[in-house]
Amino acid sequence: MASHIVGYPRMGPKRELKFALESFWDGKTTAADLEKTAKDLRISIWKQMADAGITFIPSNTFSYYDQVLDTTALVGAVPPRYGWSGGEVAFDTYFSMARGNAKQPAMEMTKWFDTNYHYIVPELGPDVKFTLSSRKAVQEYKEAKELGIETVPTVVGPVTYLLLAKPAKGVSKDFDLLSLLDSLLPVYKQVISELEEAGAKWVQFDEPSLVLDLEQHKLDAFKKAYSVLGANVGVKLLIETYFADIPAESYKLLTNLEHVAAIGVDLVRGVKTISLIKEVGLPGKKTLFAGVVDGRNIWANDLAASVKTLVELEKILGKGKVVVSTSCSLLHTAVDLQNETKLDSELKSWLAFAAQKVVEVVAIAHALDGKKNEEIFSVNASAQASRRSSSRVHNEAVKKAAGALLGSDHRRATPVGARLDEQQKHLKLPILPTTTIGSFPQTPELRRVRREVKSKKITEEEYNKAIKAEIASVVELQEKLDIDVLVHGEPERNDMVEYFGEQLQGFVFTVNGWVQSYGSRCVKPPIIYGDVSRPNAMTVEWSKYSQSLTARPMKGMLTGPVTILNWSFVRDDQPRSDTCMQIALSIKVEVEDLEAGGIQVIQIDEAALREGLPLRKAEQANYLDWAVHAFRITTSGVKDTTQIHTHMCYSNFNDIIHSIIDMDADVITIENSRSDEKLLSVFKEGVTYAAGIGPGVYDIHSPRIPDTEEMAERIRKMLAVLESKVLWVNPDCGLKTRKYQEVVPALTNMVKAAKILRAELASTK
C-alpha cells in the first residue's frame, strides 16, 4: 500500500521561519537570508519524508505567510491599491497584502474553515485579470527533484479559491465569484502544463469546500473546473478534501469526473464517509487516499484500528485502490515530539506530532503490505491501553459536577437592557466609551523575566516586582491616553489559553509544540488529557492589584471555556461538549472570585466560538447550543451590577448573530476593520442588539497606524446602524504582538476619534 501526506508544518521544529520572517520585516536581515532559511526547511522536510518511506511527498505546501495568499500571487489577483505592475509578485507586494504598509491596509484575514489557522481573503471583481504571476509551485517541485526526491505539487483548488474570496471594494456583495472561473482556469492549466514539463507525475488540488453543503451551481463549477484542467494532460490529478464527511452529492460528483485519478477523504472527522464509499464505490481506475491518521490532533494513532479500517476499504474497492494518508495537512499539529524534554514518559507515549505521524502512516502502509513491524504495533497497543485506564485521566467528582449542568440553561435573571442601566449607575461611563481588548505589547524584557523565573534565575519575588512595575506602567499610560475602561495589559501571561491551562488540572504543556496561527504568529496549544478542574484562583490577585492603581474601571481578563477548548488539543475519548462543561465550571468560580474581589467589569473572551462551528449545517445547532450554554454558565452567578464583556476574533459572525445574542453578555467587542464593516450589515438588515457592542476601529495585526479621521469615519459608519448608547470604541484585538511605538499613536488617535464623535453627537441634540 502506498503512503501520502496531505501537507506539513512550515514554521520548523524550533520556529525557524518565524524568526527569519520577523528579522526580515524588521530590516535586520536580507531577502536572501529569508530565502535560505526557507529553502533549508523545505529540504529537511522532504528528506525526512523520503527517509521515512512516504510514497507521495507534497511540495508547495511551504508558504512565507499563507497558502491562499500564495494562490492570489499565483494567479496575479493583487488588489490595485498595492501598486503592483505585473510580473512575478515580489516580497514587498506579497507582504503588503498580508500585513499592510505605510499607505495601505492589509487584506482581510479570517479563519480557514473550522481551524485556528487564518488565511488572507482574496478580493475579486469582474475586472480582475488573472495571469500566472508566481512560479513557486514549479520552482519548489524542481528544488526537490534536484535532491532526487519526487513530490506531488499541491495547490489550493480553483473552486475553493473562488468560494473563499470576497467581492472587492466597490463591487456589489451579490457579485457571483464563480463567474470568474472561466477566466481563472487558463492560469491553472498553465501551472499544470509547466509542472508536467518539469517532470511532475501528480498534482494535488486542495478542495476542502467539497465537504460543505453546496448548492447545485457550485457542484457544477467543480465539474466544469476539473473537466477543463484534466483534459489533455499527462499528469494525474488528486482532489483532496478534508475537515468533515464529504456529502453524498460531492462524492458522487468526484467519482464521475473522468480526468480525476484520485480522491482524498478525511476518515477521522468524516466518520460517515466509509458508509458512503460502501454505497457508491469508486468506479474505474480511481484511487482513494484514505485519511486515517489525524492531522488536527496530537494523539498517537490507534494503528490496529487504522489497519482494520483500511482492510475494510480494500475489500470494498479492491487491492491497489487505497492509499494510506493523513486526514488533512499536518499544518494544524505540532512539529516533532522529540523536542519535548519535559513530558513524562507515560504521557509522551500517548502522543504523536507531525514527524511521528509520518512514521505512523508508513507503519500502517507496511502492515497492509504484509511487512508489519511488530515492535511498533506492540508499543502502540500498550500506549493505547495505558491511556484508557490511567487514573490521571478520570476524576469522577468532576464528571458528576459537569453532568449536573445539563438541567438548566443558566441565564442571568435580569434582561440585558436593565442590567446595563444598573451598571451605568456604578461605572458612570461617557457616551462611546473607549477600551482595549486586553493585552499590551509583550516586550523582550517581559519575555526575559518570564524565562528567568521559569529557569529559576530570578526569584518569585523579583518576578512579581517586575510584573507589578509593568502593570503600573500600562495603567499610567492608559490614564494618560484618557481611556475609559482599563486593562492591566496581561504582562504575566504567555498566551491567553496556555496561561489558564497551566493552572487547571487535566492540562499538560509542551516546550516546542508550536502551531502556526497566521503569518509568523504561532501558538502552543495546551493538551487536555483528563478531566478539568480549578484548584486555585488564577487571576484574582493580579486584577485586584491593577484595580488598586486607578479609580477607573479595570477589566478582569479571562479566556472563555469554548475558546480554551477550541484552542487546545482536546482529548478524543469523550465528547468535546463534556470537556467544555468542565472548563466552564472552572471559569465560573474564577468569575465569582473576581467579583468578590471588587472587579466590576469582567471580560470573558470567546475568540474561537465561531471557529468550532461544524462545517455541515445539520451539526451546527447542537454545537451552538452547548457552546453558548457553556458561556452562560460562567456568568450565571454574578450580580446585575457586574458588567460582563466578551471578545471574538476574525471570523464571519453574520450567520451566528442570534447565538451571539443568546450568550447574554453585556458588551461584545468584535473584529471589524479588515472586513470593510461587513459585520455592520447584520444590523442594517434589522437585527436588534440590546447589549453594548464594540466593532474594532483599527487593525492591530498590521503595523500601519490609521489617523484620527479614518477611525472617526469608521465610528460614523457604525453610528449609522447602531445606537450611540450601545456603541463602544476599541481596537480589533489585543495589542500583544505590536510595539509600543505603534500602540501609543494608534490609541491616541482612537481616543481622539471617540471624542470627536462625542462632540458631534452633543451638537446634534
C-alpha positions in Angstrom: 0.0 0.0 0.0 1.3 3.5 -0.9 1.5 6.3 1.6 0.8 10.0 1.4 1.0 13.2 3.5 -1.5 15.9 2.6 0.8 18.7 3.9 3.3 19.5 6.6 4.1 22.4 9.0 6.3 25.1 7.6 7.5 27.0 10.6 10.2 24.5 11.6 10.6 22.5 14.8 12.0 25.5 16.6 10.0 28.2 14.7 12.9 28.9 12.4 10.7 30.5 9.8 9.0 32.8 12.3 12.3 34.3 13.5 13.6 34.6 9.9 10.4 36.5 8.8 10.4 38.9 11.8 14.1 39.6 11.3 13.4 40.4 7.6 10.4 42.6 8.4 12.5 44.5 11.0 15.2 45.1 8.4 17.8 43.2 10.3 18.3 40.6 7.5 18.0 40.4 3.8 15.6 38.7 1.4 18.4 36.3 0.6 18.7 35.3 4.3 15.0 34.7 4.5 15.0 32.6 1.3 17.9 30.5 2.6 16.1 29.7 5.9 13.0 28.7 3.9 14.9 26.5 1.5 16.7 24.7 4.3 13.3 24.0 6.0 11.8 22.7 2.8 14.8 20.4 2.1 14.8 19.0 5.6 11.0 18.2 5.4 11.3 16.4 2.0 14.3 14.4 3.2 12.5 13.4 6.4 9.6 12.1 4.4 11.7 10.4 1.8 13.8 8.7 4.5 10.7 7.5 6.3 9.4 5.9 3.1 6.5 8.1 2.1 5.4 7.4 -1.4 3.6 10.7 -2.2 5.5 13.6 -0.7 3.9 17.0 -1.0 5.6 20.1 -2.3 4.4 23.7 -2.5 2.8 23.3 1.0 5.5 25.7 2.3 4.5 29.3 2.5 6.1 32.5 3.6 2.7 33.6 5.0 -0.4 31.7 3.8 -1.3 29.2 1.1 -4.4 31.2 0.0 -2.3 34.4 -0.3 0.2 32.3 -2.3 -2.6 31.4 -4.7 -3.6 35.1 -5.0 0.1 35.7 -6.0 0.0 32.7 -8.4 -3.0 34.0 -10.4 -2.0 37.7 -10.2 -5.1 38.8 -8.3 -3.3 41.6 -6.5 -5.7 44.4 -5.4 -4.9 47.6 -7.4 -4.2 49.6 -4.2 -0.8 47.9 -3.8 0.5 49.4 -7.0 1.6 46.1 -8.5 2.5 46.5 -12.1 2.7 42.8 -13.2 5.5 40.2 -13.4 6.4 38.0 -10.5 4.8 39.0 -7.2 7.8 40.1 -5.1 8.1 40.1 -1.3 7.2 43.8 -1.0 3.8 43.3 -2.7 3.2 39.9 -1.1 3.8 41.1 2.5 1.9 44.4 1.9 -1.1 42.3 1.0 -0.6 40.3 4.2 0.4 43.0 6.7 -0.4 46.3 5.1 2.1 49.1 4.5 2.5 52.7 5.4 -0.1 53.8 2.9 -2.5 50.8 2.5 -4.2 48.5 4.9 -3.8 44.7 4.7 -6.3 42.4 3.1 -8.9 40.8 5.3 -7.9 37.8 7.3 -10.3 35.1 8.5 -10.4 31.5 9.8 -9.6 28.6 7.4 -12.8 26.6 7.7 -13.1 25.5 11.4 -9.5 25.8 12.4 -7.4 28.4 14.2 -5.4 29.0 11.1 -6.1 32.3 9.4 -5.9 32.9 5.6 -5.8 36.1 3.6 -9.1 36.6 1.9 -8.8 37.2 -1.9 -10.6 40.4 -3.2 -12.0 39.8 -6.6 -14.3 41.6 -9.0 -15.4 41.5 -12.7 -12.4 43.5 -13.8 -9.7 41.1 -12.4 -7.2 39.9 -15.0 -5.8 36.6 -13.9 -2.3 35.9 -15.1 0.4 33.5 -14.0 2.5 35.6 -11.6 4.3 33.2 -9.4 6.1 30.0 -10.3 6.6 29.0 -6.8 4.9 25.6 -7.3 7.1 24.8 -10.2 10.3 26.0 -8.6 9.7 24.0 -5.4 9.0 20.9 -7.4 12.3 21.3 -9.3 14.1 22.1 -6.0 13.0 18.7 -4.6 13.7 16.9 -7.9 17.3 18.2 -7.8 17.7 16.3 -4.5 16.4 13.1 -6.2 13.0 13.4 -4.4 9.8 13.1 -6.4 7.0 15.2 -5.0 3.3 15.9 -5.6 3.0 19.7 -6.2 0.0 21.0 -4.1 -2.2 24.0 -5.0 -5.4 25.4 -3.5 -8.0 24.3 -6.0 -9.7 26.9 -8.2 -13.2 26.5 -6.9 -12.3 26.6 -3.3 -10.2 29.7 -4.1 -13.1 31.5 -5.5 -15.5 30.3 -2.8 -13.1 31.7 -0.1 -12.9 35.1 -1.8 -15.0 38.2 -1.3 -16.1 40.9 -3.7 -13.5 43.6 -4.0 -14.2 47.1 -2.5 -16.8 48.8 -4.7 -18.1 45.6 -6.2 -21.7 44.5 -5.3 -21.8 42.0 -2.4 -24.1 39.9 -4.7 -21.3 39.5 -7.3 -21.0 35.9 -8.3 -17.4 35.0 -7.7 -17.8 31.7 -9.6 -18.5 33.7 -12.7 -14.7 34.2 -12.7 -14.0 30.5 -13.1 -13.7 30.6 -16.9 -11.0 33.3 -16.8 -9.2 31.6 -13.8 -8.9 28.1 -15.3 -6.4 29.0 -18.1 -3.9 30.1 -15.4 -4.3 26.8 -13.5 -4.0 25.0 -16.8 -0.7 26.8 -17.4 0.6 25.8 -14.0 -0.3 22.1 -14.7 1.5 22.4 -18.1 4.7 23.8 -16.6 4.7 21.2 -13.8 4.2 18.4 -16.4 7.1 19.9 -18.4 9.2 19.8 -15.2 8.5 16.1 -14.8 5.7 16.1 -12.3 3.6 12.9 -12.3 0.8 14.0 -10.0 -0.7 17.4 -9.0 -2.8 17.7 -5.8 -5.6 20.3 -5.7 -6.9 21.0 -2.2 -10.7 21.5 -2.4 -11.9 21.4 1.2 -15.0 23.3 0.1 -16.3 20.0 -1.2 -17.2 19.0 2.4 -19.6 21.9 2.7 -23.3 21.7 1.9 -23.1 23.0 -1.7 -25.8 24.3 -4.0 -26.0 22.7 -7.4 -24.4 25.6 -9.3 -21.3 25.2 -7.0 -21.1 21.5 -7.7 -21.4 22.3 -11.4 -18.4 24.6 -11.0 -16.3 21.7 -9.7 -17.4 19.6 -12.7 -16.5 22.3 -15.1 -13.2 23.0 -13.5 -11.8 19.5 -13.5 -13.2 18.7 -16.9 -11.1 21.5 -18.2 -8.0 21.0 -16.0 -7.8 17.3 -16.6 -8.3 17.3 -20.3 -5.2 16.5 -22.5 -2.7 16.5 -19.7 -0.1 13.8 -18.8 -0.2 14.3 -15.0 -2.6 12.6 -12.7 -4.9 14.8 -10.7 -5.6 14.2 -7.0 -8.5 16.2 -5.4 -8.0 16.4 -1.7 -10.9 17.0 0.7 -10.8 17.3 4.5 -12.2 18.5 7.8 -15.6 16.7 7.6 -17.7 14.0 6.0 -17.9 14.6 2.3 -21.6 14.9 1.3 -23.0 12.2 -1.0 -23.6 14.7 -3.9 -19.9 15.8 -3.8 -18.6 12.3 -3.5 -20.7 11.1 -6.5 -19.6 14.1 -8.5 -15.9 13.3 -7.8 -16.3 9.6 -8.6 -17.7 10.6 -12.0 -15.0 13.1 -13.0 -13.3 11.5 -15.9 -10.0 13.2 -15.6 -9.5 12.9 -11.8 -7.3 10.0 -10.9 -7.7 10.1 -7.1 -9.8 11.4 -4.3 -8.6 12.2 -0.8 -11.1 12.0 2.1 -10.9 12.7 5.9 -11.8 9.5 7.8 -11.1 11.0 11.2 -13.7 13.8 11.2 -15.6 12.2 8.4 -16.9 9.3 10.4 -19.8 8.6 8.0 -17.7 8.6 4.8 -16.9 4.9 4.8 -20.6 4.1 4.6 -20.9 6.4 1.6 -17.9 4.6 0.0 -19.6 1.3 0.6 -22.8 2.5 -1.0 -21.3 4.3 -4.1 -17.9 2.6 -4.5 -15.1 4.1 -6.6 -15.6 3.3 -10.3 -12.9 2.9 -12.9 -9.3 3.2 -12.1 -9.6 5.9 -9.4 -7.7 5.6 -6.2 -8.9 6.6 -2.7 -6.4 8.5 -0.5 -7.7 7.4 2.9 -7.1 9.9 5.7 -6.9 7.7 8.7 -4.1 9.5 10.6 -5.4 12.6 12.4 -3.9 15.8 11.1 -5.6 18.0 13.6 -4.7 16.4 17.0 -1.7 15.1 18.8 -2.9 11.7 20.0 -1.0 8.6 18.8 -2.9 6.8 16.1 -4.5 3.5 17.1 -2.6 1.6 14.5 -4.6 -1.6 14.8 -7.8 0.3 14.3 -6.5 2.1 11.2 -5.3 -1.2 9.7 -8.8 -2.7 10.3 -10.4 0.3 8.5 -8.1 0.1 5.5 -8.6 -3.7 5.2 -12.3 -3.0 5.1 -11.8 -0.3 2.4 -9.7 -2.7 0.3 -12.4 -5.3 0.5 -14.9 -2.7 -0.8 -12.7 -1.1 -3.5 -10.1 -3.8 -4.3 -6.3 -4.2 -3.8 -4.2 -1.3 -5.1 -7.1 1.2 -5.0 -6.4 2.6 -1.5 -3.5 4.8 -0.3 -3.0 5.5 3.4 -2.9 9.2 4.2 -3.3 11.9 6.9 -6.8 13.3 7.4 -5.7 16.8 6.4 -2.4 18.8 6.3 -0.3 18.3 9.4 0.0 22.1 9.4 -2.6 22.0 12.2 -0.5 19.9 14.6 2.8 20.4 16.4 6.1 19.5 14.6 8.2 17.0 16.4 7.7 15.2 19.7 11.4 14.5 20.0 11.8 18.2 21.0 9.7 17.7 24.1 12.1 17.1 27.0 9.7 17.8 30.0 6.8 15.5 29.3 6.8 12.3 31.4 7.2 9.1 29.6 3.7 7.8 30.1 2.0 10.8 28.7 4.5 11.2 25.9 3.7 7.6 24.8 0.1 8.8 24.2 1.2 11.5 21.7 2.3 11.9 18.1 3.3 15.2 16.4 3.7 15.7 12.7 7.1 13.9 12.5 5.7 10.9 14.3 2.5 10.9 12.2 4.7 10.5 9.1 6.1 7.3 10.7 2.6 6.1 11.6 1.4 6.5 8.0 4.4 4.4 6.8 3.9 1.8 9.6 0.2 1.3 8.6 1.1 1.1 4.9 3.8 -1.6 5.6 1.3 -3.6 7.7 -1.1 -3.7 4.8 1.7 -4.9 2.6 2.4 -7.8 4.9 5.5 -6.1 6.4 4.1 -5.3 9.8 6.6 -4.0 12.3 5.6 -6.0 15.4 7.5 -3.8 17.8 5.9 -0.6 16.6 2.4 -2.1 16.9 3.1 -3.6 20.3 4.4 -0.4 21.7 1.4 1.4 20.2 -1.1 -1.0 21.7 0.4 -0.7 25.1 0.2 3.1 24.9 -3.5 3.0 23.9 -4.3 0.7 26.8 -2.3 2.8 29.3 -4.3 5.9 28.2 -7.7 4.2 28.5 -7.0 3.0 32.1 -4.9 5.8 33.6 -6.1 7.3 36.8 -4.6 10.6 35.7 -7.4 10.9 33.0 -10.5 10.3 35.1 -12.0 12.3 38.1 -15.5 11.1 38.9 -16.3 14.1 41.1 -15.6 16.4 38.1 -17.6 14.3 35.7 -20.6 14.3 38.1 -20.5 18.1 38.6 -20.3 18.8 34.8 -23.0 16.3 34.1 -25.4 18.1 36.5 -25.1 21.3 34.4 -27.4 19.9 31.7 -30.6 20.5 33.8 -30.6 24.3 33.4 -29.8 26.9 30.8 -28.1 29.1 33.4 -29.3 32.5 32.3 -29.0 35.7 34.3 -32.4 36.6 35.7 -32.5 40.3 34.6 -32.7 41.3 30.9 -29.5 42.9 29.5 -31.1 46.4 29.0 -31.9 46.7 32.7 -28.5 45.4 33.7 -26.8 48.0 31.6 -28.8 50.7 33.3 -27.7 49.4 36.7 -24.1 49.1 35.6 -24.0 52.7 34.3 -25.1 54.0 37.7 -21.9 52.4 39.1 -19.5 52.9 36.2 -20.6 56.4 35.1 -19.1 55.9 31.6 -19.3 58.6 28.8 -21.1 58.0 25.6 -18.9 56.0 23.2 -16.7 54.6 26.0 -13.2 53.6 25.0 -11.3 50.4 26.0 -8.8 48.0 24.6 -9.2 44.2 24.3 -6.8 43.1 27.0 -3.2 42.6 26.2 -0.5 45.3 25.8 2.9 44.7 24.0 4.9 41.8 25.2 8.3 43.4 25.2 11.6 41.5 25.1 12.1 42.5 28.7 8.9 40.8 29.8 9.7 37.6 27.9 13.1 37.6 29.6 11.6 38.0 33.0 9.2 35.1 32.4 12.0 32.9 31.0 14.2 33.7 34.0 11.6 32.9 36.6 10.9 29.5 34.9 14.6 28.7 34.9 15.0 29.9 38.5 17.5 32.6 37.5 15.4 35.1 39.4 13.1 34.6 42.5 9.3 34.7 42.5 9.6 37.9 44.5 11.8 39.5 41.8 9.4 38.3 39.1 6.3 39.7 40.9 8.1 43.0 41.3 8.8 43.2 37.6 5.3 42.3 36.6 3.8 44.9 39.0 6.0 47.5 37.6 4.8 46.7 34.1 1.2 46.8 35.2 1.7 50.1 36.8 3.3 51.5 33.6 0.4 50.2 31.5 -2.2 51.7 33.8 -0.4 55.0 33.9 -0.2 55.0 30.1 -4.0 54.3 29.7 -4.9 57.1 32.1 -2.6 59.5 30.2 -4.3 58.5 27.0 -7.7 59.0 28.7 -9.1 55.6 28.0 -12.3 55.0 29.9 -12.2 51.2 30.9 -8.7 50.0 31.5 -6.9 46.7 31.3 -3.8 45.6 33.2 -2.0 44.5 30.0 -1.6 40.8 30.8 2.2 41.0 31.3 2.2 37.8 33.4 0.6 35.8 30.6 2.4 33.9 27.9 -0.7 33.0 25.9 -4.4 33.6 26.5 -5.1 29.8 26.7 -1.8 28.5 28.0 -1.9 30.8 31.0 -5.1 29.3 32.2 -4.4 25.8 31.3 -1.2 25.9 33.3 -3.4 26.5 36.4 -6.1 23.9 35.7 -5.9 20.2 36.4 -6.2 17.9 33.3 -3.9 20.0 31.2 -0.3 19.4 30.2 2.1 21.7 28.2 4.8 21.3 25.7 8.1 23.2 25.3 8.1 23.3 21.5 4.6 22.3 20.4 4.1 25.4 18.3 1.4 25.6 15.6 1.1 28.4 13.0 -1.9 30.6 13.5 -1.2 33.2 10.8 1.9 34.6 9.2 4.7 34.4 11.7 2.3 34.1 14.7 2.5 30.7 16.4 0.5 29.3 19.3 1.4 26.5 21.6 -1.9 24.7 22.3 -2.3 23.0 25.7 -3.1 19.3 25.7 -6.3 18.4 27.6 -5.6 14.8 28.6 -8.0 14.4 31.5 -10.9 15.8 33.5 -10.6 19.5 34.1 -10.9 21.4 37.4 -9.6 24.6 39.1 -7.6 24.0 42.3 -6.9 27.7 43.0 -7.7 31.3 41.9 -5.9 32.2 38.7 -6.2 35.9 38.1 -7.7 37.5 41.2 -4.7 38.9 42.9 -3.3 40.5 39.7 -6.7 42.0 38.9 -7.1 43.4 42.5 -3.7 44.9 42.4 -4.4 46.5 39.0 -7.7 48.0 40.2 -5.9 49.4 43.3 -3.8 51.6 40.9 -6.8 53.5 39.4 -10.2 54.9 40.1 -11.3 54.0 36.6 -12.9 50.6 36.0 -10.3 47.8 35.5 -11.4 44.8 33.5 -10.7 41.3 34.9 -9.5 39.3 31.9 -10.4 35.6 31.4 -10.5 33.2 28.5 -13.8 31.5 27.9 -14.4 27.8 28.0 -15.2 27.4 24.3 -12.0 29.2 23.3 -9.9 27.2 25.8 -11.4 24.1 24.2 -11.1 25.1 20.6 -7.5 26.4 21.0 -6.3 23.2 22.8 -5.5 19.7 21.7 -8.6 18.1 23.2 -8.9 14.5 24.5 -10.8 12.4 22.0 -12.1 9.8 24.4 -15.2 11.7 25.4 -17.5 14.3 23.6 -16.0 17.7 23.3 -19.1 19.2 24.9 -18.4 17.2 28.2 -14.9 18.7 28.4 -16.2 22.2 27.7 -18.7 22.0 30.6 -15.8 21.0 32.9 -13.9 24.1 31.8 -17.0 26.3 32.1 -17.4 25.3 35.8 -13.7 26.2 36.4 -14.1 29.7 34.8 -17.5 30.3 36.7 -15.7 30.0 40.0 -13.0 32.4 38.8 -15.6 35.0 37.7 -17.3 34.9 41.1 -14.0 35.3 42.9 -13.1 38.3 40.7 -16.5 39.9 41.6 -15.9 39.2 45.3 -12.5 40.9 44.9 -14.2 44.2 43.8 -13.8 43.8 40.0 -16.9 45.4 38.4 -16.1 44.6 34.7 -15.1 41.1 33.7 -14.2 40.2 30.1 -14.5 36.5 29.2 -13.0 36.1 25.7 -14.7 33.7 23.3 -12.4 34.4 20.4 -12.9 30.9 19.0 -16.7 30.4 19.3 -17.3 30.7 15.6 -14.2 28.6 14.8 -15.7 25.5 16.4 -18.9 25.6 14.3 -19.2 22.3 12.4 -18.9 22.7 8.6 -22.1 20.7 7.9 -25.3 22.6 8.6 -27.0 19.6 10.2 -24.5 19.6 13.0 -24.3 23.3 13.8 -27.4 23.8 16.0 -26.1 21.2 18.5 -22.7 22.8 18.7 -24.1 26.3 19.2 -26.5 25.0 21.9 -23.8 23.6 24.1 -21.2 26.3 23.3 -23.5 29.2 24.2 -24.7 27.2 27.3 -21.0 26.9 28.4 -20.5 30.6 28.2 -23.7 31.4 30.1 -22.6 29.0 32.9 -19.5 31.2 33.5 -21.6 34.3 34.1 -24.8 33.0 35.7 -23.8 33.7 39.3 -22.8 37.4 39.1 -24.8 40.5 40.2 -26.6 42.7 37.7 -24.1 45.5 38.5 -21.1 43.4 37.3 -20.6 44.1 33.6 -19.7 41.1 31.5 -17.7 41.7 28.3 -16.7 39.1 25.7 -14.5 39.4 22.6 -14.5 37.5 19.3 -11.8 37.4 16.7 -11.5 37.1 12.9 -14.5 35.2 11.6 -17.8 35.6 9.7 -20.3 36.2 12.5 -23.3 37.2 10.5 -24.7 33.6 10.3 -24.5 33.1 14.1 -25.5 36.5 15.3 -28.6 35.1 17.1 -26.4 32.7 19.1 -24.1 35.6 20.0 -27.1 37.5 21.3 -28.1 34.3 23.2 -24.8 34.4 25.1 -26.3 37.3 27.0 -23.1 39.3 27.5 -23.4 42.9 28.5 -20.8 44.1 25.9 -19.3 42.3 23.0 -16.1 43.5 21.2 -15.5 42.1 17.7 -13.2 42.3 14.7 -14.4 44.7 12.1 -11.8 46.8 10.5 -10.3 44.4 7.9 -13.7 43.2 6.7 -14.9 46.6 5.5 -17.6 46.8 8.2 -19.1 43.5 6.9 -20.4 42.8 10.5 -22.5 46.0 10.4 -24.6 44.6 7.6 -26.3 42.4 10.2 -27.7 45.4 11.9 -28.6 47.1 8.6 -30.7 44.1 7.9 -32.8 44.6 11.0 -31.2 42.5 13.8 -31.8 44.2 17.1 -28.9 44.0 19.6 -29.8 45.5 23.0 -26.3 45.0 24.6 -23.2 47.0 24.2 -21.0 46.4 21.1 -17.6 47.5 20.1 -16.8 46.7 16.4 -13.0 47.3 16.1 -12.0 50.7 14.7 -8.4 49.7 13.7 -6.5 46.5 12.7 -3.9 45.5 15.2 -2.5 42.8 13.0 -0.9 45.4 10.8 2.0 47.8 11.7 0.0 50.5 9.9 -1.3 53.4 12.2 -4.6 54.8 10.9 -5.1 58.5 11.6 -7.8 60.1 13.7 -10.1 60.9 10.9 -10.0 57.4 9.5 -11.1 56.0 12.8 -13.7 58.7 13.2 -15.2 57.8 9.9 -15.4 54.2 11.0 -17.3 55.2 14.1 -19.7 57.3 11.9 -20.4 54.2 9.8 -21.2 52.3 13.0 -23.5 55.0 14.3 -25.5 54.8 11.0 -26.7 51.4 12.1 -26.1 51.3 15.9 -27.5 53.5 18.7 -24.8 55.6 20.3 -25.8 54.4 23.8 -24.7 50.8 22.9 -21.5 51.6 20.9 -18.0 51.1 22.3 -14.7 52.2 20.7 -11.8 49.8 20.7 -9.2 48.1 18.6 -9.9 44.9 16.7 -8.0 42.6 19.1 -5.3 42.6 21.8 -2.1 44.5 21.4 0.3 41.8 22.4 2.1 41.4 19.1 2.5 45.2 18.4 5.3 47.5 19.6 4.7 50.5 21.9 5.8 52.9 19.1 2.8 51.6 17.1 0.4 51.3 20.0 0.7 54.7 21.6 -0.1 56.8 18.5 -2.8 54.4 17.4 -4.6 54.5 20.8 -4.1 58.3 20.9 -5.8 58.6 17.6 -8.6 56.2 18.7 -9.4 58.2 21.8 -9.3 61.5 19.8 -11.7 60.0 17.3 -14.1 58.9 20.1 -14.1 62.5 21.5 -14.7 64.0 18.0 -17.8 61.8 17.7 -19.0 62.6 21.2 -18.8 66.3 20.3 -20.7 65.7 17.0 -23.4 63.8 18.9 -23.7 66.5 21.5 -24.0 69.2 18.8 -27.0 67.4 17.2 -29.0 67.2 20.4 
